Amino acid sequence: MGLALLLAIFGFRPLSELKLGDPAPALKVEQLLQAPNGTRATWGDLHGRAVVLEFWATWCGGCVEQIPHLNALAEKFKNQPIQFISVTDEEKGVVSRFLEKHPMAGWIALDSGENTFRDYGVEGRPQTFLVDANGIIRAITNPTQVTDSVVEDFLAGKPLSFRQPESMGSPFIGSEPSAPTPVFQVVIRPAAPVAVTGMSPGAERETNGRFEAWGFTLRRLLSEAYDIPDEQRIEGPDWARETRYDLSVLPPRAGDAERWPLVREALAAAFHLKLHRETRETDVYVLKKVPGNEPKLKPATTRGHSGPWSRQKGELQAIGMTPGYVARIAETVLGCPAFDETEMKDRYDFDLKWDSNHPESIVTAVRDQLGLELAKVRRPLEYLIIDSAIEPQTR
């Protein structure tokens, strides 16, 4: 089957139908956290104050990374007529527990019904709207581009400009505004900046049969396409684990049955891949209960769930997660396959801390802090070997 394969960086397209100069849609939020009692999130009540409106989530790594930056801006301009409002579609319990470990400046707006997200056309996050003192949208951007000088110009009423990718001329077929939806399409391109896509690296989405992934390495793409969950079992050149790509696939008929065969063929064509599979006896970790001991896990206190963690700090804050999430984190930290065999399907709240300078310390941490065991055993596992590949060169 022939494929229409595109490898390109598309020109910038707006992330929503809102335009600069439009009145900001109403903030349809259920509750404000960290705001004075009786505060209402309406543009009438906010009149006279500029607003940095941030769309985020506790599970969004790119959002969490920007918290210190936004906190610093809020502190610097705390005596100016400006309000920082961070909007999430998560439940209060999840957000409140997150804020205990990750303080955020400004107000936190809860939009569990996603009404504000829909009205602003927000699909990816983090995404930032700058709304002036009269409730008019002056910028639609990413928090990384909201610098001290940008806020100063914003408050002074000066025009705001952000660096955008250079124009590519006429759009490629399938990317033109208001063009018909393709009946079949596979796109692989070098990863576009978050400021262009509004999606953090590692994000994925499925909408009306179209599957999209942002900031995936070739190894991650192969992991998805060949159903090998552990990327450590995909061997190849260094660039296959470093260079990142965006993927969009719309098969003639929706569903995994056609999607992944098409992606496999597209990857083979794009990267001139030659692959083979082999089975090897491999050291793995198995997460299981300790005989005779009850796990030190508290039942979840909220219906929502979130699991932000930091490899650099060696800490995990799990809210409404299953023990299987511990195995996933351990696999990344230890660089070794890990499997959940606790048979525990309920959700729990728990914290986990280990010495980030000594990855193997997570084994002891899991036993002492969670009452579970990470046991090392040997098992036959399937590997995918990249015999040869060519890294695409694009302009």
N, C-alpha and C positions, 0 to 999 in steps of 0.2 A: 504494500500500500504506500503510495507516495504521500509525503507530508509537505504542506506549505509551512516552512520553518523560518521564523524571523529571529535574527539576533541583532538587536539594536537597542539604543536608549531612546525611548520615545520622548517627544517634547512635553513640556509641562501642561497638565490639564487640571483645572480646578477640582478640588475635592468635594465641593458641594455646589448647589445651584445658586447659593448666595453670592452676591458680588460686593466689591468694595463700594461703599456709599449707600448700601441698603440699610434700612432700619433693622436693628438686631431683633430676631424673634423673641417672644416672651420666654422667660425662664420657668418652665413648668416642672418645678421640683417639689418633692414632698416635704423636705425638711432641710434646714441649714444647721450644720455643726460649726462650733467655734465662732458663732455670730452673737451679738448682743441679743438678749431676750426681746421678743417682739419684732425682730428684724424680718422684713419681707424682701424676697429677691425679685423685685419688679423694677423695670427701667424708670418708672416714675419715682420710686423711692431712691434709686441710685442716681437720679439726675444731678448733674454737677460734679460727678466723680467719673473718672476714666476707669475702665474695667479690663483686667487681664483675665480672660475666660479660658480656663484650661480644661480639656476633656481628657480623662485619665482612668486608670484602674489599678488596683493593688497588684493584680497578676501581670501587669504590663511592665516588662523589664525596662524598656525605654522610658516609661513614665517615672518609675522609681529612680532611675539615674538622674532625672532632671529635678527632683525634689530639692536637693541642696542649692541648685542654681536659682530656682524660683524663690526659695526661702531667702536667699541673699538679696534678690531684687526687692522682695517685700520689705526686708529690714532696711535697705538703703533708702527706699522711697516711702517709709512709714509715715512721714510727716507731710506728704504730698496728697493731693486729692485723687487718689487712685485706690482701687479695691481689687484684690486678687481673689478669684472665685474658682475653685476646682470642682468640676462636675463629674460624678461617677454614677454608673447604673447598678452599683452593687448595694447589698443590704447594709443597714446601719451596724449590725453586729460585726460583720466582716471589716468594715471601714474603721470602726472604733477600736477594735483589737489591733489593726494595722497601725493606727496613729499612736498607739502606746509605744511602739518601737521606732516609728518613723514620723516624727512630728512634722506637720506641714503648716506653713503660715497661711493666713487668710481664712476665708470661709470654705467649708466643704459642703457642696450641694448634692443631695441624694435624689437621683432620677431613676429609681428602680423600674419605672414603667417605660424608660427610654424615650419619653416624649420629647425632651430637649435634644437628645442625640438625633432623633429623626428630623426635628424642625431645622436643625443646623446642618443636616446632611453628613453627620460624622459617622464614618465607618471604621477608619483606622485611628489609632491613638498612639502617642500623644498628639493632640492638635490644639492650636491656640488661636483664639479670636481676640483682637484688640478692638474694644468698643469705646468710643469717645464719650465725653460728658453729656452729650445729647442723645446717646443711644444709637449712634451710627457706626457701622462696621468700618474700621480703617485698615485692618490687616487680617488675613487668614494665613497662618503660618505654623511653625513648629517652635517649641520653647527654646531650642538651641539658638534660634535667630533673634530671640527677644533679649537683646543686650542692654547694658546700661544706657548707651547712647540712643538706642531705639526708644527706650522708655522716656528719655529726656525729650526727644523729638516728638513723641506721642503726646506728652503732657503739654508741650509748647504749641501743639496744633500744626506742626510742620508735616509736609508730605512724607510718607514712609515708603521706603523702597528696600526690597530684599533681592539678593543675588539669586537669579534663576538660571537653569541650564540654557546654553546657547540654542537659538532657534535652529531647528532641523529643516526649515522650509516646509514644503507641503507635507502634511501628515502621511504616515504609512497607511495602506489599506487596512481597515479594521480599527484604526485609532482616530478617525476623523470625528469631530463633534456631530452628534445626531445621525451618525451613519447606521445602516441596518446592522442588527446583531449577526455575526457570522454563524453559519450552520455548523462549521467545524474549524477549529483553530488551535494551534499549539505555538506558544511564544516562549522563548528562552532568551534572556538578555542579562548583561551585567547588572548587578543590583543598583537600582536608582537610589539617590539619597532619601533619607526619611522626610526631609523637607519637601520632596516632590511627591512621594507616595503616601505619606501620612501613616505608614505602617512600620513597626519596629522589626528589625531582623529576626527571623524565626517565626513571624506571624503567618497564619494561613487562614483561608476563608473559602467556603463553598456557597455559591449563590446561583440558583436556577440552573444547576447542572455544570456551572463553570467552577473549576477549582483553581485557586490562586495561592501562591506562596512567595514570600519576600525574604531576601537575604539568606537563601539556602546555599550551602556549599555543594559541590558535585557529590561528595560522599553522602550528604543528607538527602539529596535528590535520589540517589541510587538506593539509599536505605528505604525511602518511601516506595519507590517504583518496584523494588524486588522483595519488599516485605521482610527486610532484615533490620529489626528494631535497634540493634546496637551498631553504631557507626564504627566502633573499634574493629568490627569484623569485616570492614570494607577496606582493602589495602590498595594503595595507589600512590601517585606522585604527591609531593607536598602541596602543590597548588590546589589539588582536589579537596584538601581540607582547609584551605585558606581563602581562596577567591570565592566571592559570593555572587549568586544569580537570583533573578526573579523568574517565576514560572507562572504561566496562565495556560490552562488547557480546557477547551470546550469540545467534548466528543459529540459525534452525531446523536448519540443517545446517552442520557445521564447515567451516572453510576460508575463504581470502581471497575466493573467488568471490562469496560472499553477504555476507561481513562488510563490505567497504568500500562497496558500494552502499547498504547499510543505514545505515552511518555517514554517508555523504554526505547521505542524506535526513534523518537526524536532525540533522546540523549545520545544514542549510538551515532546518529547522523551528525549532530552538532559537535561532538567531541571525538569523533572517529574512534569510538570505543571498541576494544576487544576484551572480553571478560570470560572468566570461567568460575565455577563454584567448586568448593572442596570442603570436606568435613574434617575437623581436627578435634582432638581431645584438648580441652581448654579449662584453665582455672576459672571458676566463677564463684560469686558469692550468692548465698541463699538466705533470704530473710525469713526467719521462722520464730515461733514462740519458744520460750525457754521452758522445758518440762518442769511442771510443778510450780511455776511462777505466773502470776497474772501480769499482763502488760501494764505499764505505767502511762496509760492514755486516758484522757478525759473525753467523754462523749461530746460531740459537737454541740455548741450552744446556739448555732444559727443554721438556717437552711442553706445559706450561701457557702462558698468555699474559695479559698485563696491559698497560695503557697509560695510567697516571695522568699528567695534565699540568695545568699551571697557566697560565692566560692572564695573570694578574697578575704572576707571576714570570718568564714567558717561558721555560718549560722543559718538556720531555717526557722521560719515562723509559719506553721501550718494551721489553717483555720478551716475546719470542716473537710479535711482530707483523709483518704484511706491510707493504711500502712504501706500499700503498694507504692505510694509516692516516695517513701523513704528509700525503697530499692532503686527507684529512678535517680534520686539524688546521689546515692552511694555509687551507682554505676558511673556517673560523671566524675565524682570526686576521686574514686579509686582507679578510674581508667580500665575497668574490668567489668564484664557482664554481671548483672545482678538480677535475681528473680525473687518475686514475692511468693512465698509458700505458707504465709500465715493463715490463709483462708478467712481472713477478717475483712468483711465487706462493708461494715459500718464506717461512718465518718467520725473523725476525732479532731480535737484541738490539741496541739503540742508544739513545743519549742525544742530545737536541737542545736547544740553548739559543739564544735570540735576545733582542733588546732589546725588552722589553714596551712601552716608550714609543714605539717606532718599529716598528709591525707589519710594514712592508715588509722589515725586516731578516731576517725568516724566510727570504726568498728566498736571501740570501747565506749564511745559516746552513745551509740545506739543501745548497747547493753545497759549502761548505767542510768541513762536518762529516760529511755523508753521501755526498758524491760524486755527488749527483743534481742535476737541474736543474728548477726551476720556471719554465717559459717562459710568457710572456703572449701569447695569440693571441686572435682573434675568431671566434666561432662562433654559429650560430643556435640559440637556446634557447627553450623554451616557458615562458611566464609565466602565472600565475593571478592575475587582478585581482579584488579585492573591490569591486564597484561600490557596494554598500550593505550595511550590517549593523547590528544593534541589540544592544548589550551587555545581556545579561539582568540584571535586578535581582532579587536573592534576599535573603531575610532570614537 
